[in-house]
Amino acid sequence: MDTAPPQFRPFEPPTAPPPREGRSPWTYALWGCGGAFLLVLLLAGSCLGFLAHRGSELTPACETYLAEVQRGDYAGAYAGTARAFRTKGWDQATFLRFEGRMQRALGHLESKSRVGVQVFPGTARLSYQAQYTTGPVLITFVLAREDGAWRITGVNYASPVVAAGLACPACGAPNRWDAVYCARCGKALPDPQP
């Protein structure tokens, strides 16, 4: 019986395969990253195209609304709104008061361009950067799908003029644009002339 300890050989790593001729692995990695980048660009372009198309579906309702309020046809603009808008406390008198005061305060709409579109299932949001006589205004429409068409359920005018509020002619206190009476002195606020 052999009692000699076994002979150990030092560890030798396996031999690497001989280098291949042609492209290095970095070349393939760069090609893969470039392909992924192109795929992301393609998806982003598809999404932007889809949103632009959806924005074109929303535009007629908003354009009609803006044209009617510019002409002073507030009743026509109100008739084009969604039922949900009319049942949220916006009766025709409140709407006429609000839009009349808005248009009188902002002045004439000189130009506008669409700057944002968000489309969700059944609802959407469309924004315009507009230039009125009094300065720039960001107009944001909220729309809902009703009877197969997009209808307006809300409109917001973001402007320094609007942020200042409606000044009471009696005491000068700022009030909400749809207010009937002054919050400070209680006097009736003037309604715009039709």
PAPARO-847660 format. One line per 5 residues: number of its first residue (from 1); their letters; for each residue x, y, z of N, C-alpha, C. Coordinates in Angstrom, 1 decimal. Layout:
N
NUM = a = X/Y/Z/X/Y/Z/X/Y/Z ~ ...
//
This chain:
194
1 = mdtap = 0.8/-1.2/0.0/0.0/0.0/0.0/0.9/1.2/0.0 ~ 0.5/2.2/-0.9/1.3/3.4/-1.1/0.8/4.4/-0.1 ~ 1.6/4.9/0.8/1.1/5.9/1.7/1.7/7.3/1.4 ~ 2.3/7.4/0.3/2.8/8.7/-0.1/1.7/9.7/-0.5 ~ 1.8/10.9/0.0/0.7/11.9/-0.3/0.6/12.1/-1.8
6 = pqfrp = -0.6/12.4/-2.3/-0.8/12.6/-3.8/-0.1/13.9/-4.2 ~ 0.4/13.9/-5.4/1.1/15.0/-5.9/0.0/16.0/-6.5 ~ 0.0/17.2/-6.0/-0.9/18.3/-6.5/-0.2/19.1/-7.6 ~ -1.0/19.4/-8.6/-0.4/20.3/-9.6/-1.0/21.7/-9.3 ~ -0.3/22.7/-9.6/-0.8/24.1/-9.5/-2.0/24.3/-10.4
11 = feppt = -2.9/25.2/-10.0/-4.1/25.5/-10.8/-3.7/26.1/-12.1 ~ -4.2/25.6/-13.2/-4.0/26.2/-14.5/-5.3/26.5/-15.1 ~ -5.5/27.8/-15.4/-6.8/28.2/-16.1/-6.9/27.5/-17.4 ~ -8.2/27.3/-17.8/-8.3/26.7/-19.2/-7.8/27.7/-20.2 ~ -7.4/27.1/-21.2/-6.8/28.0/-22.3/-7.9/28.7/-23.0
16 = apppr = -7.7/29.9/-23.3/-8.7/30.7/-24.0/-8.7/30.3/-25.5 ~ -9.9/30.4/-26.1/-9.9/30.0/-27.5/-9.1/31.1/-28.3 ~ -8.6/30.7/-29.4/-7.8/31.6/-30.2/-8.7/32.8/-30.7 ~ -8.1/34.0/-30.8/-9.0/35.1/-31.2/-9.5/34.9/-32.6 ~ -10.8/35.3/-32.7/-11.4/35.2/-34.1/-11.0/36.4/-34.9
21 = egrsp = -11.0/36.2/-36.1/-10.6/37.3/-37.0/-12.0/37.9/-37.4 ~ -11.9/39.2/-37.5/-13.1/40.0/-37.9/-13.5/41.0/-36.8 ~ -14.7/41.1/-36.5/-15.2/42.2/-35.6/-15.0/41.8/-34.1 ~ -14.7/42.8/-33.3/-14.5/42.5/-31.9/-15.9/42.4/-31.2 ~ -16.0/41.9/-30.0/-17.3/41.9/-29.2/-17.8/43.3/-29.0
26 = wtyal = -17.0/44.3/-28.9/-17.5/45.6/-28.7/-18.3/46.1/-29.9 ~ -17.9/45.7/-31.1/-18.7/46.0/-32.3/-20.1/45.5/-32.2 ~ -20.2/44.3/-31.8/-21.6/43.7/-31.6/-22.4/44.4/-30.5 ~ -21.7/44.8/-29.5/-22.4/45.5/-28.4/-22.9/46.8/-28.9 ~ -22.1/47.6/-29.6/-22.5/48.8/-30.2/-23.6/48.7/-31.1
31 = wgcgg = -23.6/47.7/-32.0/-24.7/47.4/-32.9/-26.0/47.2/-32.1 ~ -25.9/46.4/-31.0/-27.1/46.1/-30.2/-27.6/47.4/-29.6 ~ -26.8/48.2/-29.0/-27.2/49.5/-28.4/-27.8/50.4/-29.5 ~ -27.2/50.5/-30.6/-27.8/51.3/-31.7/-29.1/50.8/-32.1 ~ -29.3/49.5/-32.2/-30.6/49.0/-32.6/-31.7/49.3/-31.5
36 = afllv = -31.3/49.2/-30.2/-32.2/49.5/-29.1/-32.6/51.0/-29.2 ~ -31.6/51.8/-29.5/-31.8/53.3/-29.6/-32.8/53.6/-30.7 ~ -32.6/53.0/-31.8/-33.5/53.1/-33.0/-34.9/52.7/-32.6 ~ -35.0/51.6/-31.9/-36.3/51.1/-31.5/-37.0/52.1/-30.6 ~ -36.3/52.6/-29.7/-36.9/53.7/-28.8/-37.4/54.9/-29.6
41 = lllag = -36.5/55.3/-30.5/-36.9/56.4/-31.4/-38.2/56.1/-32.2 ~ -38.3/54.9/-32.7/-39.4/54.5/-33.5/-40.7/54.5/-32.6 ~ -40.6/54.0/-31.4/-41.7/54.0/-30.5/-42.1/55.4/-30.1 ~ -41.2/56.2/-29.8/-41.5/57.6/-29.4/-42.1/58.3/-30.6 ~ -41.6/58.1/-31.8/-42.3/58.8/-33.0/-43.7/58.3/-33.2
46 = sclgf = -43.9/57.0/-32.9/-45.3/56.4/-33.1/-46.2/57.0/-32.1 ~ -45.7/57.2/-30.8/-46.6/57.8/-29.8/-46.9/59.2/-30.1 ~ -45.9/60.0/-30.6/-46.1/61.4/-30.9/-47.1/61.5/-32.1 ~ -46.9/60.6/-33.0/-47.9/60.6/-34.2/-49.3/60.3/-33.7 ~ -49.4/59.3/-32.8/-50.7/59.0/-32.3/-51.3/60.1/-31.5
51 = lahrg = -50.5/60.8/-30.7/-51.1/62.0/-29.9/-51.4/63.1/-30.9 ~ -50.6/63.3/-31.9/-51.0/64.4/-32.8/-52.3/64.1/-33.6 ~ -52.5/62.8/-33.9/-53.7/62.4/-34.5/-54.9/62.6/-33.6 ~ -54.7/62.2/-32.3/-55.7/62.3/-31.3/-56.0/63.8/-31.1 ~ -55.0/64.6/-31.1/-55.2/66.1/-30.9/-56.0/66.7/-32.0
56 = seltp = -55.8/66.1/-33.3/-56.6/66.6/-34.4/-58.1/66.3/-34.2 ~ -58.4/65.2/-33.5/-59.8/64.8/-33.2/-60.4/65.8/-32.2 ~ -59.6/66.3/-31.3/-60.1/67.2/-30.2/-60.2/68.7/-30.7 ~ -59.4/69.0/-31.6/-59.3/70.4/-32.1/-60.6/71.0/-32.5 ~ -61.5/70.4/-33.3/-62.7/71.0/-33.8/-63.6/71.5/-32.6
61 = acety = -63.7/70.8/-31.6/-64.6/71.2/-30.5/-64.0/72.5/-29.8 ~ -62.7/72.5/-29.6/-62.0/73.6/-29.0/-62.0/74.9/-29.9 ~ -61.8/74.6/-31.2/-61.8/75.8/-32.1/-63.1/76.4/-32.2 ~ -64.2/75.6/-32.3/-65.5/76.1/-32.4/-65.9/76.9/-31.1 ~ -65.5/76.4/-30.0/-65.8/77.1/-28.7/-65.1/78.4/-28.7
66 = laevq = -63.8/78.5/-29.0/-63.1/79.7/-29.0/-63.7/80.7/-30.0 ~ -64.0/80.2/-31.2/-64.6/81.1/-32.2/-66.0/81.7/-31.7 ~ -66.8/80.9/-31.1/-68.1/81.4/-30.6/-67.9/82.4/-29.5 ~ -67.0/82.2/-28.5/-66.9/83.1/-27.5/-66.2/84.4/-28.0 ~ -65.4/84.3/-29.0/-64.8/85.6/-29.6/-65.9/86.4/-30.3
71 = rgdya = -66.9/85.7/-30.9/-68.0/86.4/-31.5/-69.0/86.9/-30.5 ~ -68.9/86.5/-29.3/-69.9/86.9/-28.3/-71.1/85.9/-28.3 ~ -71.0/84.8/-29.0/-72.1/83.8/-29.0/-71.9/82.8/-27.8 ~ -72.1/83.3/-26.6/-71.8/82.5/-25.4/-72.9/81.4/-25.3 ~ -74.1/81.7/-25.8/-75.1/80.6/-25.7/-74.8/79.5/-26.7
76 = gayag = -74.2/79.8/-27.8/-73.8/78.7/-28.8/-72.6/77.9/-28.2 ~ -71.7/78.6/-27.5/-70.5/77.9/-26.9/-71.1/77.0/-25.8 ~ -72.0/77.5/-25.0/-72.6/76.7/-23.9/-73.3/75.5/-24.4 ~ -74.0/75.6/-25.6/-74.8/74.5/-26.1/-73.8/73.4/-26.6 ~ -72.6/73.7/-26.9/-71.6/72.7/-27.4/-70.9/72.0/-26.3
81 = taraf = -71.1/72.4/-25.1/-70.4/71.7/-24.0/-71.1/70.4/-23.6 ~ -70.4/69.6/-22.8/-70.9/68.2/-22.5/-72.0/68.4/-21.4 ~ -72.8/67.3/-21.3/-73.9/67.3/-20.3/-73.2/67.4/-18.9 ~ -72.1/66.7/-18.7/-71.4/66.7/-17.4/-71.0/68.1/-17.0 ~ -70.7/69.0/-17.9/-70.3/70.3/-17.6/-71.6/71.1/-17.1
86 = rtkgw = -72.7/70.9/-17.8/-73.9/71.6/-17.5/-74.5/71.1/-16.2 ~ -74.2/69.9/-15.7/-74.7/69.4/-14.5/-73.8/69.6/-13.3 ~ -72.6/70.2/-13.5/-71.7/70.5/-12.4/-71.9/71.9/-11.8 ~ -73.1/72.4/-11.9/-73.3/73.7/-11.4/-73.1/74.9/-12.3 ~ -72.8/74.5/-13.6/-72.6/75.6/-14.6/-73.9/75.7/-15.4
91 = dqatf = -74.9/76.4/-14.8/-76.1/76.7/-15.6/-75.7/77.8/-16.6 ~ -76.7/78.0/-17.5/-76.3/79.0/-18.6/-76.0/80.4/-18.1 ~ -76.7/80.8/-17.1/-76.5/82.2/-16.6/-75.1/82.3/-16.0 ~ -74.7/81.3/-15.2/-73.3/81.3/-14.6/-72.3/81.3/-15.7 ~ -72.5/80.4/-16.7/-71.5/80.3/-17.8/-71.4/81.6/-18.6
96 = lrfeg = -72.6/82.3/-18.9/-72.6/83.5/-19.7/-71.8/84.6/-18.9 ~ -72.1/84.6/-17.6/-71.4/85.6/-16.7/-69.9/85.4/-16.7 ~ -69.5/84.1/-16.6/-68.0/83.8/-16.5/-67.3/84.1/-17.8 ~ -67.9/83.6/-18.9/-67.2/83.8/-20.2/-67.2/85.2/-20.7 ~ -68.4/85.9/-20.4/-68.4/87.3/-20.8/-67.4/88.1/-20.0
101 = rmqra = -67.2/87.9/-18.7/-66.2/88.6/-18.0/-64.8/88.2/-18.4 ~ -64.6/87.0/-18.7/-63.3/86.5/-19.2/-62.9/87.2/-20.5 ~ -63.8/87.2/-21.5/-63.5/87.8/-22.8/-63.3/89.3/-22.7 ~ -64.1/90.0/-21.8/-64.0/91.4/-21.6/-62.6/91.7/-21.0 ~ -62.2/90.9/-20.0/-60.9/91.2/-19.3/-59.7/90.9/-20.2
106 = lghle = -59.8/89.7/-21.0/-58.6/89.3/-21.8/-58.5/90.1/-23.1 ~ -59.6/90.5/-23.6/-59.6/91.3/-24.9/-59.7/90.3/-26.1 ~ -59.2/90.7/-27.2/-59.3/90.0/-28.4/-58.2/88.9/-28.5 ~ -58.6/87.7/-29.0/-57.7/86.6/-29.3/-56.9/86.9/-30.5 ~ -55.6/87.2/-30.4/-54.8/87.6/-31.6/-54.2/86.4/-32.3
111 = sksrv = -53.7/85.4/-31.5/-53.1/84.2/-32.1/-53.1/83.1/-31.1 ~ -53.0/81.8/-31.6/-52.9/80.7/-30.6/-52.2/79.6/-31.3 ~ -51.6/78.7/-30.5/-51.0/77.5/-31.1/-51.1/76.4/-30.0 ~ -51.4/75.2/-30.6/-51.6/74.0/-29.7/-50.2/73.6/-29.1 ~ -50.2/73.5/-27.7/-48.9/73.1/-27.1/-49.0/71.8/-26.3
116 = gvqvf = -50.1/71.2/-26.1/-50.2/70.0/-25.3/-51.4/69.2/-25.6 ~ -51.3/67.9/-25.6/-52.4/67.0/-25.8/-52.2/65.8/-24.8 ~ -53.2/65.5/-24.0/-53.2/64.3/-23.2/-54.5/63.6/-23.4 ~ -54.4/62.3/-23.8/-55.6/61.5/-24.1/-55.7/60.4/-23.1 ~ -56.8/60.2/-22.4/-57.0/59.1/-21.5/-58.3/58.4/-22.0
121 = pgtar = -58.6/57.2/-21.5/-59.8/56.5/-21.9/-61.0/57.4/-21.6 ~ -61.7/57.9/-22.6/-62.9/58.6/-22.4/-62.8/60.1/-22.1 ~ -61.6/60.6/-21.7/-61.3/62.0/-21.4/-60.0/62.4/-22.1 ~ -59.9/63.7/-22.2/-58.7/64.3/-22.8/-58.5/65.7/-22.3 ~ -57.3/66.2/-22.6/-56.9/67.6/-22.2/-56.1/68.1/-23.4
126 = lsyqa = -56.5/69.3/-23.8/-55.8/70.0/-24.9/-55.5/71.4/-24.5 ~ -54.2/71.9/-24.7/-53.8/73.2/-24.3/-53.3/74.0/-25.4 ~ -53.7/75.3/-25.4/-53.2/76.3/-26.4/-52.4/77.4/-25.6 ~ -51.3/77.8/-26.3/-50.7/79.0/-25.8/-51.2/80.1/-26.7 ~ -52.0/81.1/-26.1/-52.7/82.1/-26.9/-52.1/83.5/-26.5
131 = qyttg = -52.3/84.4/-27.5/-51.9/85.8/-27.2/-53.2/86.6/-27.3 ~ -53.6/87.2/-26.2/-54.7/88.1/-26.2/-54.2/89.5/-26.2 ~ -55.1/90.5/-26.2/-54.8/91.9/-26.2/-54.0/92.2/-24.9 ~ -54.4/91.6/-23.8/-53.8/91.9/-22.5/-52.5/91.1/-22.2 ~ -52.2/90.1/-23.1/-51.0/89.4/-22.9/-51.2/87.9/-23.1
136 = pvlit = -50.1/87.1/-22.8/-50.2/85.7/-23.1/-51.1/85.0/-22.1 ~ -51.8/83.9/-22.6/-52.8/83.1/-21.8/-52.6/81.7/-22.2 ~ -52.5/80.8/-21.2/-52.5/79.4/-21.4/-54.0/78.9/-21.3 ~ -54.6/78.4/-22.4/-56.0/78.0/-22.3/-55.9/76.4/-22.3 ~ -56.5/75.8/-21.3/-56.6/74.4/-21.2/-58.0/73.9/-21.2
141 = fvlar = -58.3/73.1/-22.2/-59.7/72.5/-22.3/-59.6/71.1/-21.7 ~ -60.7/70.7/-21.0/-60.9/69.3/-20.6/-62.1/68.8/-21.4 ~ -61.9/67.7/-22.0/-63.0/67.1/-22.9/-63.4/65.7/-22.5 ~ -64.6/65.4/-22.8/-65.1/64.0/-22.6/-65.8/63.5/-23.8 ~ -65.7/62.2/-24.0/-66.4/61.6/-25.1/-67.8/61.4/-24.8
146 = edgaw = -68.7/62.0/-25.7/-70.1/62.0/-25.4/-70.8/61.8/-26.7 ~ -71.7/60.8/-26.9/-72.4/60.5/-28.1/-71.5/60.4/-29.3 ~ -70.4/59.8/-29.1/-69.4/59.6/-30.2/-68.6/60.8/-30.6 ~ -68.7/61.9/-29.9/-67.9/63.1/-30.2/-67.3/63.6/-29.0 ~ -66.2/64.4/-29.2/-65.5/65.1/-28.0/-66.3/66.4/-27.7
151 = ritgv = -66.6/66.5/-26.4/-67.3/67.7/-26.0/-66.6/68.3/-24.8 ~ -66.6/69.6/-24.6/-65.9/70.3/-23.6/-66.6/70.1/-22.2 ~ -65.8/69.7/-21.2/-66.3/69.6/-19.8/-65.7/70.7/-18.9 ~ -64.7/71.4/-19.4/-64.1/72.4/-18.6/-63.1/73.3/-19.4 ~ -62.9/74.5/-19.0/-62.0/75.4/-19.7/-61.3/76.2/-18.6
156 = nyasp = -60.0/76.4/-18.7/-59.2/77.2/-17.8/-58.4/78.2/-18.5 ~ -58.4/79.5/-18.1/-57.6/80.5/-18.7/-56.5/80.9/-17.6 ~ -55.3/80.5/-17.9/-54.2/80.9/-17.0/-53.5/82.1/-17.5 ~ -53.6/83.2/-16.7/-53.1/84.5/-17.1/-52.9/85.4/-15.9 ~ -52.0/86.3/-15.9/-51.9/87.2/-14.7/-53.2/88.0/-14.5
161 = vvaag = -53.9/88.4/-15.6/-55.2/89.1/-15.5/-56.2/88.3/-14.8 ~ -56.3/87.0/-15.1/-57.3/86.1/-14.5/-56.9/85.8/-13.0 ~ -55.6/85.7/-12.8/-55.1/85.4/-11.4/-55.4/86.6/-10.5 ~ -55.5/87.8/-11.0/-55.8/89.0/-10.2/-57.2/89.0/-9.8 ~ -58.1/88.3/-10.5/-59.5/88.3/-10.2/-60.3/89.5/-10.7
166 = lacpa = -61.6/89.4/-10.5/-62.5/90.5/-10.9/-62.5/91.5/-9.8 ~ -62.1/92.7/-10.1/-62.2/93.8/-9.1/-63.6/94.4/-8.9 ~ -64.0/94.5/-7.7/-65.3/95.1/-7.4/-65.2/96.6/-7.7 ~ -66.2/97.1/-8.5/-66.2/98.5/-8.8/-66.4/99.4/-7.6 ~ -67.1/98.9/-6.5/-67.4/99.7/-5.3/-66.2/99.7/-4.4
171 = cgapn = -65.6/98.6/-4.1/-64.5/98.6/-3.0/-63.1/98.2/-3.6 ~ -63.1/97.6/-4.8/-61.8/97.2/-5.4/-61.3/95.9/-5.0 ~ -62.1/95.1/-4.2/-61.6/93.8/-3.7/-61.7/92.8/-4.9 ~ -60.6/91.9/-5.0/-60.7/90.9/-6.0/-61.7/89.8/-5.7 ~ -62.4/89.3/-6.7/-63.4/88.3/-6.6/-63.2/87.2/-7.7
176 = rwdav = -63.9/86.1/-7.5/-63.9/85.1/-8.5/-64.6/85.6/-9.7 ~ -64.2/85.0/-10.9/-64.8/85.5/-12.1/-66.3/85.1/-12.3 ~ -66.7/84.1/-11.6/-68.1/83.7/-11.7/-69.0/84.3/-10.5 ~ -68.4/85.1/-9.7/-69.1/85.6/-8.5/-70.2/86.6/-8.9 ~ -71.3/86.6/-8.2/-72.4/87.5/-8.4/-72.3/88.7/-7.5
181 = ycarc = -71.9/88.5/-6.3/-71.7/89.6/-5.3/-70.3/89.6/-4.8 ~ -69.8/90.8/-4.4/-68.5/91.0/-3.9/-68.3/90.3/-2.6 ~ -67.2/89.6/-2.4/-67.0/88.9/-1.2/-66.7/89.8/0.0 ~ -66.3/91.1/-0.3/-66.0/92.0/0.8/-67.1/92.9/1.2 ~ -67.7/93.6/0.2/-68.7/94.6/0.5/-70.1/94.1/0.2
186 = gkalp = -70.3/93.0/-0.5/-71.6/92.4/-0.8/-72.4/93.1/-1.9 ~ -71.8/94.1/-2.6/-72.5/94.7/-3.7/-72.5/93.8/-4.9 ~ -73.5/94.0/-5.7/-73.6/93.2/-6.9/-72.5/93.5/-7.9 ~ -71.9/92.5/-8.5/-70.8/92.7/-9.5/-71.5/92.9/-10.9 ~ -70.9/93.7/-11.7/-71.6/94.0/-13.0/-71.4/92.8/-13.9
191 = dpqp = -72.5/92.5/-14.6/-72.5/91.5/-15.7/-72.0/92.1/-17.0 ~ -71.4/91.3/-17.8/-71.0/91.9/-19.1/-72.2/92.1/-20.0 ~ -72.0/93.1/-20.9/-73.1/93.4/-21.8/-73.1/92.3/-22.9 ~ -74.3/91.8/-23.2/-74.3/90.7/-24.3/-73.9/91.3/-25.6
//
